Amino acid sequence: MYKEPMFLQPVFQERIWGGQKLRSEFNYEIPYEKTGEAWVISAHPNGPSVIMNGPLSGKTLADAWYKHGELFNKDAANIEEYPLLVKILDANADLSVQVHPDDEFAREVEGVPYGKTECWYVLHAEEGAELVLGHHAKNQEELKEMVRSGEWEKLLRRKKVQAGDFVYVPSGTIHAIGKGIVILETQQSSDITYRVYDYDRTDRSGQKRELHLDRAVEVTNVPHQDAKVGQSEITEEDLDIKKLVEANYFSVNHWQLHGEVTLKQEYDFLQVSVIDGNATITVAENEFPIKKGDHFVLPYGITEYHIAGEAAFIVSHR
């Protein structure tokens, strides 16, 4: 059905901590003064991406998944819901400190198919920017007491980051992206967040946002252990590939292209985000220009493709 990449239109989300970098960095026409997120590859009901080309132009990625599962080898994959979600986040202010449940908790308590394990590739970070990753509590009771008493400086582990860093965030990890950081996030297709601390901010109606302390404490991994991510690098012709993570839910790679290369497509589907530069991708003798800020899926059935140019990509698959 598709002998071309399936290009997707981002879905923008207003956030209390958002800003304007999605316009200045990616030339997106953002709709809000505080645009915090672009859901760039999404079949989630809270923001499904719209397909921009080909036979399903104008339909959503969710439509394609449910009505044309052969594009994703859906039956062979034996999963009911589109499994992944890719976002770009602009943290113009600190995000809330939060934690996400695993699949079992999400299914039993929230009635949704996926919890949320995620990972971040840092696209931009102001000097001295930092994020929250993990905590110092030794056991569940200590965690509960420190959360209840608001001992945030004592509880939270902080980590400085810069552009090019990669962070893996399994479900059950307390975390928060800090001010001045722009990331590309690859995650399970889930929108469940348990908010632990929100700096006592108020929304436009003057209300503090809801916290979810009981469930947050219940799902948090105690004690915290940094996730071990084994990274490796390989080169194929003019393409340098850095394997960032291979996990239960997704594999994520960074590609740096400086020339041209022909590649096999060996997965149920391949998600591609262009994070820098310009290139072309050729599928079945059809050539398409691609640039920073473009996002597309290579469907199942496309077995080979050619890319040429000077560009960087984040590439993911299940």
SULTA-V769056 format. One record per residue. N is the residue number from 1. OMEGA is omega in degrees with one decimal (999 if undefined). NEAR is the number of other C-alpha atoms within 10 Angstrom. Layout:
<<N:OMEGA:NEAR> <N:OMEGA:NEAR>>
This chain:
<<1:178.6:13> <2:170.8:16> <3:-178.6:17> <4:174.2:22> <5:177.1:24> <6:-176.9:21> <7:-171.6:23> <8:176.5:24> <9:179.2:21> <10:172.9:26> <11:-173.7:19> <12:-177.9:23> <13:175.5:18> <14:179.2:16> <15:-178.7:20> <16:-177.0:20> <17:-174.3:19> <18:-178.7:23> <19:-172.9:22> <20:-173.7:18> <21:177.5:22> <22:173.3:22> <23:-173.7:13> <24:-177.2:10> <25:-172.8:16> <26:178.8:14> <27:176.2:11> <28:172.8:15> <29:-174.1:11> <30:-172.3:22> <31:-172.1:13> <32:173.5:14> <33:178.2:12> <34:177.3:19> <35:-174.4:24> <36:-173.2:28> <37:165.3:25> <38:175.0:24> <39:-166.1:25> <40:172.0:28> <41:-169.9:30> <42:167.5:26> <43:-178.5:25> <44:-178.1:19> <45:179.3:11> <46:178.5:12> <47:-179.5:18> <48:178.2:22> <49:178.0:26> <50:178.9:25> <51:-171.8:24> <52:-174.3:16> <53:172.7:15> <54:-174.4:14> <55:-177.7:11> <56:179.3:17> <57:-178.5:14> <58:174.1:15> <59:178.7:15> <60:174.6:19> <61:176.3:26> <62:176.1:21> <63:-179.5:17> <64:-178.1:18> <65:-174.5:18> <66:-174.7:14> <67:-178.0:10> <68:-176.5:15> <69:178.8:19> <70:178.2:17> <71:-176.9:19> <72:-175.6:21> <73:-168.9:18> <74:-177.6:19> <75:179.2:10> <76:179.3:10> <77:175.5:11> <78:175.0:8> <79:-174.8:11> <80:-174.8:12> <81:173.6:16> <82:-164.6:19> <83:-169.1:19> <84:178.1:23> <85:179.5:21> <86:-178.7:26> <87:162.3:22> <88:-178.4:25> <89:174.3:28> <90:-179.8:30> <91:175.9:27> <92:171.7:21> <93:-179.5:17> <94:170.1:20> <95:175.6:24> <96:172.1:24> <97:-169.3:23> <98:178.4:24> <99:-179.3:29> <100:179.8:28> <101:173.5:28> <102:-175.6:16> <103:-176.1:18> <104:179.8:14> <105:-178.8:18> <106:-179.5:18> <107:-173.6:14> <108:-173.2:10> <109:-175.3:10> <110:178.3:14> <111:177.9:10> <112:-170.6:16> <113:-172.7:18> <114:161.6:22> <115:-175.4:25> <116:161.6:24> <117:-174.7:25> <118:173.0:23> <119:-174.2:22> <120:166.8:24> <121:-175.4:23> <122:179.4:20> <123:-177.6:20> <124:174.4:20> <125:174.3:21> <126:-179.4:14> <127:179.7:12> <128:-178.2:11> <129:-179.4:16> <130:177.9:20> <131:175.0:21> <132:177.8:21> <133:178.5:22> <134:-175.3:25> <135:-176.5:23> <136:-178.1:17> <137:-176.8:20> <138:-179.2:11> <139:-175.3:12> <140:-179.5:15> <141:178.4:12> <142:176.9:14> <143:-178.2:21> <144:-178.8:17> <145:-178.4:12> <146:176.3:18> <147:-177.6:20> <148:-177.4:13> <149:176.0:8> <150:179.2:13> <151:-170.2:12> <152:-178.7:15> <153:178.0:11> <154:-173.6:11> <155:-164.2:16> <156:173.8:21> <157:-177.1:16> <158:-175.2:16> <159:175.7:14> <160:-179.7:13> <161:174.1:20> <162:-178.9:18> <163:-179.3:15> <164:177.4:13> <165:178.3:15> <166:-176.3:19> <167:178.1:18> <168:-172.2:22> <169:177.8:20> <170:173.6:21> <171:-178.5:19> <172:-179.9:23> <173:172.3:27> <174:-174.2:26> <175:173.1:23> <176:173.7:22> <177:-176.0:24> <178:179.9:26> <179:175.2:20> <180:-178.4:20> <181:171.3:25> <182:-177.8:27> <183:162.4:24> <184:-175.3:24> <185:170.6:22> <186:-171.8:26> <187:165.8:24> <188:-177.6:23> <189:-176.1:23> <190:178.7:23> <191:-179.1:15> <192:178.2:15> <193:172.1:18> <194:-174.2:22> <195:-177.7:22> <196:-176.0:23> <197:-175.6:20> <198:174.6:16> <199:179.5:13> <200:178.2:9> <201:174.7:13> <202:177.2:12> <203:-174.8:10> <204:177.1:8> <205:178.7:6> <206:-178.8:8> <207:172.6:10> <208:178.5:13> <209:-176.3:16> <210:170.6:11> <211:-176.2:17> <212:-167.0:15> <213:-176.3:17> <214:-179.8:13> <215:178.0:18> <216:179.6:23> <217:-177.5:20> <218:-174.3:15> <219:-176.7:18> <220:175.6:23> <221:-179.5:22> <222:-8.7:20> <223:178.8:13> <224:172.2:18> <225:177.8:12> <226:178.3:11> <227:178.3:11> <228:-179.2:8> <229:178.6:14> <230:-177.9:9> <231:177.8:11> <232:-178.5:11> <233:174.0:12> <234:178.4:11> <235:173.9:12> <236:-176.8:12> <237:-177.4:13> <238:-177.6:17> <239:174.1:22> <240:-176.6:16> <241:173.1:20> <242:177.5:17> <243:-174.7:18> <244:179.0:25> <245:168.1:21> <246:-173.2:16> <247:-179.5:13> <248:-170.2:8> <249:-177.6:14> <250:167.2:18> <251:-175.7:15> <252:179.9:22> <253:169.0:21> <254:178.0:23> <255:172.7:22> <256:-176.7:21> <257:176.5:24> <258:-177.4:17> <259:179.7:14> <260:-176.4:18> <261:173.0:16> <262:-173.0:16> <263:171.9:14> <264:174.4:10> <265:-169.6:16> <266:-172.8:12> <267:177.2:17> <268:170.9:19> <269:-177.3:20> <270:178.4:19> <271:-176.0:23> <272:173.9:25> <273:177.7:25> <274:-175.1:20> <275:176.5:22> <276:170.9:19> <277:-178.4:16> <278:-180.0:18> <279:169.5:21> <280:172.8:16> <281:-177.8:20> <282:178.2:18> <283:178.2:18> <284:177.4:12> <285:174.5:11> <286:-174.8:11> <287:-178.6:15> <288:173.8:13> <289:176.4:13> <290:-175.0:21> <291:175.5:20> <292:-180.0:18> <293:176.2:20> <294:-179.6:20> <295:-178.9:24> <296:175.1:22> <297:169.4:23> <298:-174.1:25> <299:172.9:24> <300:-177.2:21> <301:168.7:18> <302:-172.5:22> <303:-178.5:15> <304:178.3:14> <305:-177.0:20> <306:175.4:16> <307:-177.3:24> <308:177.9:20> <309:176.1:20> <310:-173.7:18> <311:175.4:22> <312:-174.9:23> <313:160.5:23> <314:-172.3:23> <315:-177.6:22> <316:174.6:24> <317:179.5:19> <318:999:18>>
